[in-house]
Amino acid sequence: MPTVYVLNGPNLNLLGQRQPEIYGSTTLADVERDCRALAAELGLEIAFHQSNHEGAIIDLIHEARRSAQAVVINPAAFTHTSVAILDALNTFDGPVIEVHISNVHKRESFRHHSYVSLRAEGVIAGFGVNGYLLALRHVAKLVG
Ligand code: DQA
């Protein structure tokens, strides 16, 4: 079964409590559960992680080089700051899909630029937590 790493950046551990008017009331545990249920339907194996630390996310991307066929990543604030995460993703051979829960283009201008978009095959923004599921459906078509 193809394996997909689903990676989440800083503050997403607080999903459901953090600015619910922007990010909704679903928790990251709910997102993980829904991703696992859909992955089982689609015939994908999932490794689901969250970290508040840039280096830890980079280590997970390096791990994905050996263990995964695709990466779905919500880099959160690192989207807009991290050349290091871009560089790590550039060492990964399979498809990368960037997910944002909110529509970053409707928000502050500093959220309009993404380093990760320079690598991502596709970007999903503004579909709420459903964006993760849309990303998995697309990944299943690419690597399934
Ligand atoms: C986010 C958007 C980012 O700008 C923000 O820093 C986040 C979450 C989103 O999912 O909408 O933490 O990636």
Backbone and ligand atoms as CSV (ligand in chain L), in Angstrom:
chain,resi,resn,atom,element,x,y,z
A,1,MET,N,N,0.847,-1.217,0.000
A,1,MET,CA,C,0.000,0.000,0.000
A,1,MET,C,C,0.874,1.255,0.000
A,2,PRO,N,N,0.587,2.218,-0.866
A,2,PRO,CA,C,1.370,3.459,-0.827
A,2,PRO,C,C,1.184,4.181,0.514
A,3,THR,N,N,2.278,4.756,1.001
A,3,THR,CA,C,2.234,5.479,2.276
A,3,THR,C,C,2.272,6.985,2.023
A,4,VAL,N,N,1.421,7.701,2.739
A,4,VAL,CA,C,1.368,9.167,2.639
A,4,VAL,C,C,1.695,9.755,4.006
A,5,TYR,N,N,2.675,10.647,4.044
A,5,TYR,CA,C,2.944,11.395,5.273
A,5,TYR,C,C,2.044,12.626,5.290
A,6,VAL,N,N,1.276,12.777,6.359
A,6,VAL,CA,C,0.424,13.960,6.548
A,6,VAL,C,C,1.057,14.758,7.688
A,7,LEU,N,N,1.648,15.903,7.337
A,7,LEU,CA,C,2.463,16.665,8.290
A,7,LEU,C,C,1.794,17.995,8.619
A,8,ASN,N,N,1.839,18.343,9.890
A,8,ASN,CA,C,1.193,19.558,10.382
A,8,ASN,C,C,2.175,20.389,11.188
A,9,GLY,N,N,2.199,21.683,10.890
A,9,GLY,CA,C,3.143,22.576,11.538
A,9,GLY,C,C,2.629,23.203,12.821
A,10,PRO,N,N,3.295,24.282,13.238
A,10,PRO,CA,C,3.091,24.859,14.568
A,10,PRO,C,C,1.672,25.347,14.828
A,11,ASN,N,N,1.271,25.139,16.061
A,11,ASN,CA,C,-0.009,25.587,16.625
A,11,ASN,C,C,-1.202,24.753,16.159
A,12,LEU,N,N,-0.973,23.828,15.234
A,12,LEU,CA,C,-2.103,23.011,14.768
A,12,LEU,C,C,-2.502,21.963,15.804
A,13,ASN,N,N,-1.636,21.735,16.806
A,13,ASN,CA,C,-2.059,20.902,17.944
A,13,ASN,C,C,-3.222,21.550,18.686
A,14,LEU,N,N,-3.393,22.866,18.517
A,14,LEU,CA,C,-4.482,23.579,19.213
A,14,LEU,C,C,-5.724,23.746,18.337
A,15,LEU,N,N,-5.744,23.037,17.213
A,15,LEU,CA,C,-6.906,23.123,16.324
A,15,LEU,C,C,-8.175,22.779,17.125
A,16,GLY,N,N,-9.214,23.566,16.931
A,16,GLY,CA,C,-10.456,23.363,17.689
A,16,GLY,C,C,-10.576,24.368,18.822
A,17,GLN,N,N,-9.399,24.781,19.376
A,17,GLN,CA,C,-9.402,25.786,20.450
A,17,GLN,C,C,-8.881,27.114,19.939
A,18,ARG,N,N,-8.034,27.034,18.907
A,18,ARG,CA,C,-7.305,28.196,18.410
A,18,ARG,C,C,-8.150,28.928,17.363
A,19,GLN,N,N,-8.448,30.203,17.616
A,19,GLN,CA,C,-9.193,31.037,16.659
A,19,GLN,C,C,-10.246,30.229,15.881
A,20,PRO,N,N,-11.247,29.680,16.596
A,20,PRO,CA,C,-12.233,28.821,15.907
A,20,PRO,C,C,-13.005,29.558,14.813
A,21,GLU,N,N,-13.054,30.899,14.906
A,21,GLU,CA,C,-13.751,31.663,13.854
A,21,GLU,C,C,-13.001,31.563,12.525
A,22,ILE,N,N,-11.704,31.252,12.592
A,22,ILE,CA,C,-10.904,31.084,11.364
A,22,ILE,C,C,-10.722,29.599,11.028
A,23,TYR,N,N,-10.400,28.807,12.068
A,23,TYR,CA,C,-9.988,27.427,11.793
A,23,TYR,C,C,-11.058,26.381,12.129
A,24,GLY,N,N,-12.190,26.830,12.706
A,24,GLY,CA,C,-13.265,25.887,13.020
A,24,GLY,C,C,-13.075,25.195,14.359
A,25,SER,N,N,-13.996,24.306,14.676
A,25,SER,CA,C,-13.998,23.681,16.005
A,25,SER,C,C,-13.534,22.223,15.971
A,26,THR,N,N,-13.188,21.733,14.803
A,26,THR,CA,C,-12.671,20.364,14.680
A,26,THR,C,C,-11.265,20.300,15.273
A,27,THR,N,N,-10.969,19.236,15.999
A,27,THR,CA,C,-9.624,19.092,16.563
A,27,THR,C,C,-8.711,18.345,15.577
A,28,LEU,N,N,-7.403,18.394,15.852
A,28,LEU,CA,C,-6.458,17.680,14.977
A,28,LEU,C,C,-6.670,16.163,15.107
A,29,ALA,N,N,-7.087,15.723,16.295
A,29,ALA,CA,C,-7.388,14.286,16.471
A,29,ALA,C,C,-8.564,13.887,15.567
A,30,ASP,N,N,-9.562,14.787,15.433
A,30,ASP,CA,C,-10.684,14.515,14.506
A,30,ASP,C,C,-10.175,14.422,13.066
A,31,VAL,N,N,-9.289,15.359,12.714
A,31,VAL,CA,C,-8.742,15.371,11.347
A,31,VAL,C,C,-7.999,14.061,11.087
A,32,GLU,N,N,-7.189,13.655,12.071
A,32,GLU,CA,C,-6.429,12.403,11.906
A,32,GLU,C,C,-7.383,11.220,11.723
A,33,ARG,N,N,-8.416,11.178,12.545
A,33,ARG,CA,C,-9.392,10.063,12.450
A,33,ARG,C,C,-10.037,10.036,11.057
A,34,ASP,N,N,-10.457,11.219,10.567
A,34,ASP,CA,C,-11.111,11.280,9.251
A,34,ASP,C,C,-10.135,10.919,8.131
A,35,CYS,N,N,-8.879,11.355,8.272
A,35,CYS,CA,C,-7.865,11.009,7.263
A,35,CYS,C,C,-7.638,9.504,7.244
A,36,ARG,N,N,-7.577,8.902,8.433
A,36,ARG,CA,C,-7.333,7.451,8.492
A,36,ARG,C,C,-8.496,6.674,7.879
A,37,ALA,N,N,-9.727,7.137,8.150
A,37,ALA,CA,C,-10.908,6.447,7.605
A,37,ALA,C,C,-10.904,6.540,6.080
A,38,LEU,N,N,-10.630,7.737,5.552
A,38,LEU,CA,C,-10.617,7.896,4.092
A,38,LEU,C,C,-9.457,7.119,3.471
A,39,ALA,N,N,-8.297,7.161,4.122
A,39,ALA,CA,C,-7.129,6.454,3.590
A,39,ALA,C,C,-7.433,4.956,3.463
A,40,ALA,N,N,-8.121,4.405,4.447
A,40,ALA,CA,C,-8.469,2.978,4.403
A,40,ALA,C,C,-9.345,2.707,3.175
A,41,GLU,N,N,-10.300,3.607,2.916
A,41,GLU,CA,C,-11.162,3.467,1.730
A,41,GLU,C,C,-10.360,3.542,0.432
A,42,LEU,N,N,-9.375,4.441,0.429
A,42,LEU,CA,C,-8.609,4.712,-0.795
A,42,LEU,C,C,-7.440,3.748,-0.983
A,43,GLY,N,N,-7.190,2.916,0.032
A,43,GLY,CA,C,-6.058,1.988,-0.052
A,43,GLY,C,C,-4.717,2.672,0.163
A,44,LEU,N,N,-4.697,3.652,1.066
A,44,LEU,CA,C,-3.450,4.346,1.400
A,44,LEU,C,C,-3.091,4.068,2.851
A,45,GLU,N,N,-1.803,4.016,3.122
A,45,GLU,CA,C,-1.290,3.957,4.499
A,45,GLU,C,C,-0.966,5.394,4.899
A,46,ILE,N,N,-1.264,5.752,6.157
A,46,ILE,CA,C,-1.048,7.140,6.580
A,46,ILE,C,C,-0.060,7.184,7.744
A,47,ALA,N,N,0.874,8.153,7.685
A,47,ALA,CA,C,1.660,8.508,8.873
A,47,ALA,C,C,1.283,9.956,9.165
A,48,PHE,N,N,0.676,10.209,10.323
A,48,PHE,CA,C,0.106,11.523,10.639
A,48,PHE,C,C,0.905,12.143,11.783
A,49,HIS,N,N,1.459,13.346,11.563
A,49,HIS,CA,C,2.307,13.971,12.588
A,49,HIS,C,C,2.030,15.467,12.685
A,50,GLN,N,N,2.287,15.999,13.876
A,50,GLN,CA,C,2.269,17.461,14.087
A,50,GLN,C,C,3.492,17.824,14.904
A,51,SER,N,N,4.121,18.955,14.547
A,51,SER,CA,C,5.202,19.463,15.401
A,51,SER,C,C,5.207,20.983,15.394
A,52,ASN,N,N,5.593,21.527,16.534
A,52,ASN,CA,C,5.763,22.984,16.650
A,52,ASN,C,C,7.185,23.404,16.282
A,53,HIS,N,N,8.013,22.417,15.889
A,53,HIS,CA,C,9.444,22.677,15.696
A,53,HIS,C,C,9.854,22.441,14.248
A,54,GLU,N,N,10.465,23.447,13.667
A,54,GLU,CA,C,10.857,23.394,12.251
A,54,GLU,C,C,11.761,22.183,11.964
A,55,GLY,N,N,12.767,21.987,12.832
A,55,GLY,CA,C,13.716,20.883,12.616
A,55,GLY,C,C,13.033,19.522,12.671
A,56,ALA,N,N,12.051,19.395,13.544
A,56,ALA,CA,C,11.337,18.114,13.667
A,56,ALA,C,C,10.554,17.838,12.382
A,57,ILE,N,N,9.994,18.883,11.785
A,57,ILE,CA,C,9.250,18.705,10.523
A,57,ILE,C,C,10.227,18.307,9.409
A,58,ILE,N,N,11.396,18.923,9.415
A,58,ILE,CA,C,12.414,18.575,8.416
A,58,ILE,C,C,12.832,17.107,8.584
A,59,ASP,N,N,13.026,16.673,9.835
A,59,ASP,CA,C,13.384,15.264,10.079
A,59,ASP,C,C,12.298,14.331,9.557
A,60,LEU,N,N,11.038,14.722,9.735
A,60,LEU,CA,C,9.935,13.878,9.247
A,60,LEU,C,C,9.927,13.818,7.719
A,61,ILE,N,N,10.257,14.930,7.071
A,61,ILE,CA,C,10.331,14.934,5.593
A,61,ILE,C,C,11.474,14.009,5.141
A,62,HIS,N,N,12.590,14.037,5.873
A,62,HIS,CA,C,13.699,13.136,5.533
A,62,HIS,C,C,13.264,11.676,5.703
A,63,GLU,N,N,12.496,11.416,6.763
A,63,GLU,CA,C,11.970,10.061,6.995
A,63,GLU,C,C,11.047,9.655,5.828
A,64,ALA,N,N,10.244,10.629,5.376
A,64,ALA,CA,C,9.318,10.358,4.266
A,64,ALA,C,C,10.065,9.965,2.992
A,65,ARG,N,N,11.283,10.470,2.818
A,65,ARG,CA,C,12.095,10.100,1.642
A,65,ARG,C,C,12.267,8.586,1.543
A,66,ARG,N,N,12.384,7.954,2.738
A,66,ARG,CA,C,12.595,6.503,2.760
A,66,ARG,C,C,11.283,5.730,2.812
A,67,SER,N,N,10.242,6.347,3.445
A,67,SER,CA,C,9.069,5.548,3.794
A,67,SER,C,C,7.791,5.933,3.080
A,68,ALA,N,N,7.772,7.032,2.302
A,68,ALA,CA,C,6.482,7.488,1.767
A,68,ALA,C,C,6.542,7.737,0.273
A,69,GLN,N,N,5.371,7.632,-0.352
A,69,GLN,CA,C,5.249,7.911,-1.790
A,69,GLN,C,C,4.700,9.316,-2.041
A,70,ALA,N,N,4.111,9.943,-0.999
A,70,ALA,CA,C,3.561,11.304,-1.160
A,70,ALA,C,C,3.552,11.994,0.202
A,71,VAL,N,N,3.543,13.330,0.141
A,71,VAL,CA,C,3.457,14.139,1.370
A,71,VAL,C,C,2.306,15.125,1.224
A,72,VAL,N,N,1.449,15.166,2.244
A,72,VAL,CA,C,0.424,16.209,2.375
A,72,VAL,C,C,0.878,17.041,3.564
A,73,ILE,N,N,1.075,18.337,3.361
A,73,ILE,CA,C,1.643,19.147,4.446
A,73,ILE,C,C,0.882,20.448,4.630
A,74,ASN,N,N,0.498,20.698,5.887
A,74,ASN,CA,C,0.042,22.024,6.286
A,74,ASN,C,C,1.181,22.597,7.141
A,75,PRO,N,N,2.055,23.384,6.525
A,75,PRO,CA,C,3.224,23.870,7.265
A,75,PRO,C,C,2.889,24.991,8.248
A,76,ALA,N,N,1.605,25.402,8.280
A,76,ALA,CA,C,1.146,26.487,9.165
A,76,ALA,C,C,2.036,27.717,8.953
A,77,ALA,N,N,2.472,28.385,10.018
A,77,ALA,CA,C,3.220,29.641,9.843
A,77,ALA,C,C,4.552,29.443,9.118
A,78,PHE,N,N,5.110,28.213,9.188
A,78,PHE,CA,C,6.381,27.961,8.474
A,78,PHE,C,C,6.219,28.079,6.954
A,79,THR,N,N,4.976,27.964,6.473
A,79,THR,CA,C,4.686,28.184,5.049
A,79,THR,C,C,5.359,29.459,4.555
A,80,HIS,N,N,5.226,30.498,5.394
A,80,HIS,CA,C,5.565,31.859,4.966
A,80,HIS,C,C,7.003,32.246,5.327
A,81,THR,N,N,7.707,31.346,6.014
A,81,THR,CA,C,9.044,31.714,6.521
A,81,THR,C,C,10.148,30.728,6.185
A,82,SER,N,N,9.784,29.461,5.881
A,82,SER,CA,C,10.819,28.425,5.974
A,82,SER,C,C,11.410,27.972,4.629
A,83,VAL,N,N,12.578,28.515,4.325
A,83,VAL,CA,C,13.362,28.020,3.190
A,83,VAL,C,C,13.839,26.593,3.515
A,84,ALA,N,N,14.082,26.322,4.800
A,84,ALA,CA,C,14.602,24.999,5.198
A,84,ALA,C,C,13.571,23.896,4.917
A,85,ILE,N,N,12.291,24.180,5.149
A,85,ILE,CA,C,11.259,23.167,4.841
A,85,ILE,C,C,11.141,23.014,3.324
A,86,LEU,N,N,11.212,24.116,2.575
A,86,LEU,CA,C,11.228,24.024,1.107
A,86,LEU,C,C,12.394,23.150,0.643
A,87,ASP,N,N,13.578,23.396,1.182
A,87,ASP,CA,C,14.754,22.620,0.780
A,87,ASP,C,C,14.557,21.138,1.082
A,88,ALA,N,N,13.984,20.840,2.248
A,88,ALA,CA,C,13.739,19.436,2.618
A,88,ALA,C,C,12.756,18.808,1.631
A,89,LEU,N,N,11.687,19.535,1.307
A,89,LEU,CA,C,10.689,18.992,0.373
A,89,LEU,C,C,11.302,18.785,-1.009
A,90,ASN,N,N,12.268,19.604,-1.350
A,90,ASN,CA,C,12.937,19.446,-2.652
A,90,ASN,C,C,13.805,18.191,-2.707
A,91,THR,N,N,14.060,17.553,-1.552
A,91,THR,CA,C,14.803,16.284,-1.561
A,91,THR,C,C,13.853,15.088,-1.669
A,92,PHE,N,N,12.560,15.356,-1.609
A,92,PHE,CA,C,11.553,14.283,-1.655
A,92,PHE,C,C,11.116,14.083,-3.102
A,93,ASP,N,N,11.029,12.815,-3.531
A,93,ASP,CA,C,10.780,12.552,-4.958
A,93,ASP,C,C,9.314,12.549,-5.377
A,94,GLY,N,N,8.394,12.195,-4.475
A,94,GLY,CA,C,6.988,12.025,-4.866
A,94,GLY,C,C,6.205,13.326,-4.809
A,95,PRO,N,N,4.893,13.237,-5.063
A,95,PRO,CA,C,4.056,14.434,-5.015
A,95,PRO,C,C,3.926,15.036,-3.607
A,96,VAL,N,N,3.863,16.364,-3.594
A,96,VAL,CA,C,3.665,17.127,-2.345
A,96,VAL,C,C,2.420,17.980,-2.541
A,97,ILE,N,N,1.480,17.872,-1.618
A,97,ILE,CA,C,0.281,18.715,-1.665
A,97,ILE,C,C,0.281,19.596,-0.415
A,98,GLU,N,N,0.130,20.897,-0.635
A,98,GLU,CA,C,0.108,21.889,0.459
A,98,GLU,C,C,-1.350,22.168,0.821
A,99,VAL,N,N,-1.633,22.097,2.110
A,99,VAL,CA,C,-3.005,22.325,2.584
A,99,VAL,C,C,-3.019,23.479,3.574
A,100,HIS,N,N,-3.990,24.370,3.417
A,100,HIS,CA,C,-4.295,25.380,4.429
A,100,HIS,C,C,-5.787,25.324,4.733
A,101,ILE,N,N,-6.096,25.316,6.001
A,101,ILE,CA,C,-7.494,25.244,6.420
A,101,ILE,C,C,-8.221,26.528,6.007
A,102,SER,N,N,-7.570,27.644,6.267
A,102,SER,CA,C,-8.170,28.945,5.930
A,102,SER,C,C,-7.748,29.351,4.522
A,103,ASN,N,N,-8.484,30.322,3.978
A,103,ASN,CA,C,-8.090,30.890,2.688
A,103,ASN,C,C,-7.048,31.969,2.958
A,104,VAL,N,N,-5.789,31.570,2.859
A,104,VAL,CA,C,-4.685,32.473,3.207
A,104,VAL,C,C,-4.680,33.736,2.329
A,105,HIS,N,N,-5.259,33.637,1.144
A,105,HIS,CA,C,-5.256,34.789,0.217
A,105,HIS,C,C,-6.254,35.871,0.613
A,106,LYS,N,N,-7.159,35.510,1.514
A,106,LYS,CA,C,-8.157,36.453,1.996
A,106,LYS,C,C,-7.681,37.140,3.275
A,107,ARG,N,N,-6.485,36.743,3.730
A,107,ARG,CA,C,-5.988,37.197,5.040
A,107,ARG,C,C,-4.828,38.182,4.869
A,108,GLU,N,N,-4.047,38.384,5.929
A,108,GLU,CA,C,-2.954,39.370,5.895
A,108,GLU,C,C,-2.010,39.086,4.724
A,109,SER,N,N,-1.384,40.149,4.203
A,109,SER,CA,C,-0.554,39.969,3.005
A,109,SER,C,C,0.650,39.063,3.271
A,110,PHE,N,N,1.154,39.006,4.531
A,110,PHE,CA,C,2.302,38.126,4.785
A,110,PHE,C,C,1.930,36.655,4.604
A,111,ARG,N,N,0.633,36.334,4.590
A,111,ARG,CA,C,0.215,34.940,4.362
A,111,ARG,C,C,0.042,34.630,2.875
A,112,HIS,N,N,0.243,35.627,2.018
A,112,HIS,CA,C,0.005,35.405,0.584
A,112,HIS,C,C,1.187,34.731,-0.093
A,113,HIS,N,N,2.361,34.791,0.571
A,113,HIS,CA,C,3.520,34.129,-0.016
A,113,HIS,C,C,3.801,32.811,0.690
A,114,SER,N,N,4.046,31.768,-0.119
A,114,SER,CA,C,4.389,30.459,0.429
A,114,SER,C,C,5.677,29.945,-0.212
A,115,TYR,N,N,6.676,29.644,0.632
A,115,TYR,CA,C,7.876,28.977,0.120
A,115,TYR,C,C,7.536,27.567,-0.369
A,116,VAL,N,N,6.629,26.909,0.366
A,116,VAL,CA,C,6.295,25.511,0.061
A,116,VAL,C,C,5.619,25.388,-1.312
A,117,SER,N,N,4.892,26.430,-1.722
A,117,SER,CA,C,4.215,26.390,-3.037
A,117,SER,C,C,5.199,26.284,-4.193
A,118,LEU,N,N,6.466,26.672,-3.952
A,118,LEU,CA,C,7.474,26.531,-5.007
A,118,LEU,C,C,7.759,25.065,-5.318
A,119,ARG,N,N,7.360,24.175,-4.376
A,119,ARG,CA,C,7.593,22.732,-4.550
A,119,ARG,C,C,6.294,21.947,-4.767
A,120,ALA,N,N,5.198,22.456,-4.224
A,120,ALA,CA,C,3.964,21.650,-4.179
A,120,ALA,C,C,3.380,21.427,-5.574
A,121,GLU,N,N,2.885,20.210,-5.802
A,121,GLU,CA,C,2.148,19.935,-7.046
A,121,GLU,C,C,0.832,20.695,-7.038
A,122,GLY,N,N,0.220,20.807,-5.868
A,122,GLY,CA,C,-1.058,21.503,-5.754
A,122,GLY,C,C,-1.200,22.127,-4.381
A,123,VAL,N,N,-2.062,23.135,-4.317
A,123,VAL,CA,C,-2.315,23.854,-3.052
A,123,VAL,C,C,-3.815,23.901,-2.824
A,124,ILE,N,N,-4.231,23.552,-1.612
A,124,ILE,CA,C,-5.642,23.607,-1.245
A,124,ILE,C,C,-5.758,24.586,-0.082
A,125,ALA,N,N,-6.566,25.620,-0.240
A,125,ALA,CA,C,-6.704,26.620,0.833
A,125,ALA,C,C,-8.150,27.070,0.911
A,126,GLY,N,N,-8.653,27.162,2.136
A,126,GLY,CA,C,-9.973,27.749,2.340
A,126,GLY,C,C,-11.112,26.744,2.357
A,127,PHE,N,N,-10.788,25.454,2.319
A,127,PHE,CA,C,-11.837,24.428,2.341
A,127,PHE,C,C,-12.011,23.846,3.744
A,128,GLY,N,N,-11.480,24.558,4.741
A,128,GLY,CA,C,-11.555,24.046,6.101
A,128,GLY,C,C,-10.771,22.742,6.206
A,129,VAL,N,N,-11.102,21.935,7.207
A,129,VAL,CA,C,-10.352,20.684,7.396
A,129,VAL,C,C,-10.655,19.669,6.290
A,130,ASN,N,N,-11.706,19.916,5.519
A,130,ASN,CA,C,-11.989,19.059,4.365
A,130,ASN,C,C,-10.830,19.080,3.356
A,131,GLY,N,N,-10.010,20.121,3.412
A,131,GLY,CA,C,-8.863,20.220,2.513
A,131,GLY,C,C,-7.931,19.017,2.629
A,132,TYR,N,N,-7.790,18.481,3.842
A,132,TYR,CA,C,-6.933,17.301,4.025
A,132,TYR,C,C,-7.502,16.107,3.236
A,133,LEU,N,N,-8.826,15.986,3.275
A,133,LEU,CA,C,-9.465,14.840,2.611
A,133,LEU,C,C,-9.389,15.004,1.092
A,134,LEU,N,N,-9.575,16.250,0.621
A,134,LEU,CA,C,-9.442,16.518,-0.817
A,134,LEU,C,C,-8.023,16.177,-1.276
A,135,ALA,N,N,-7.053,16.548,-0.452
A,135,ALA,CA,C,-5.652,16.272,-0.794
A,135,ALA,C,C,-5.413,14.761,-0.887
A,136,LEU,N,N,-5.953,14.012,0.067
A,136,LEU,CA,C,-5.758,12.552,0.051
A,136,LEU,C,C,-6.400,11.925,-1.179
A,137,ARG,N,N,-7.573,12.425,-1.558
A,137,ARG,CA,C,-8.239,11.882,-2.760
A,137,ARG,C,C,-7.361,12.112,-3.997
A,138,HIS,N,N,-6.770,13.278,-4.069
A,138,HIS,CA,C,-5.913,13.575,-5.225
A,138,HIS,C,C,-4.649,12.713,-5.204
A,139,VAL,N,N,-4.059,12.590,-4.009
A,139,VAL,CA,C,-2.850,11.772,-3.863
A,139,VAL,C,C,-3.129,10.319,-4.266
A,140,ALA,N,N,-4.301,9.832,-3.914
A,140,ALA,CA,C,-4.657,8.434,-4.256
A,140,ALA,C,C,-4.652,8.255,-5.767
A,141,LYS,N,N,-5.076,9.276,-6.496
A,141,LYS,CA,C,-5.050,9.194,-7.966
A,141,LYS,C,C,-3.608,9.211,-8.493
A,142,LEU,N,N,-2.740,9.936,-7.783
A,142,LEU,CA,C,-1.357,10.056,-8.248
A,142,LEU,C,C,-0.516,8.823,-7.922
A,143,VAL,N,N,-0.703,8.264,-6.723
A,143,VAL,CA,C,0.189,7.167,-6.295
A,143,VAL,C,C,-0.538,5.854,-6.006
A,144,GLY,N,N,-1.881,5.880,-6.084
A,144,GLY,CA,C,-2.680,4.701,-5.694
A,144,GLY,C,C,-2.606,3.571,-6.727
L,1,DQA,C1,C,-2.678,27.868,8.076
L,1,DQA,C2,C,-2.504,29.302,7.574
L,1,DQA,C3,C,-1.206,29.914,8.074
L,1,DQA,O1,O,-1.070,31.249,7.590
L,1,DQA,C4,C,-1.215,29.958,9.589
L,1,DQA,O2,O,0.022,30.462,10.077
L,1,DQA,C5,C,-1.559,28.652,10.204
L,1,DQA,C6,C,-2.543,27.782,9.590
L,1,DQA,C7,C,-4.050,27.270,7.688
L,1,DQA,O3,O,-4.177,26.057,7.806
L,1,DQA,O4,O,-4.957,28.002,7.306
L,1,DQA,O5,O,-1.071,28.335,11.286
L,1,DQA,O6,O,-1.661,27.064,7.472
